[in-house]
Amino acid sequence: MESQIIRPGYLTAQQTQQALDVSPGALRNLVYRKRLKRAGGTARHPYYAVADVAALAATRQQRVAA
């Protein structure tokens, strides 16, 4: 596995999947539906802003609680 150096404040796709508890396909779907925006990286190895992931996680948690 290739070690990827990423700036503070950003998450890899795998870290984002773990934070949101979703599959790789579900993460791609969130991006496709514009619920989450890529913050950089490459097409094969995108990364996401921690603030965006946290906001989406909070929104998803509110829906579960409601």
Summary of the structure (lengths in Angstrom):
residues: 66
radius of gyration: 11.8
end to end distance: 39.7
largest distance: 40.4
contacts: 152
relative contact order: 0.19
helix: 50%
strand: 17%
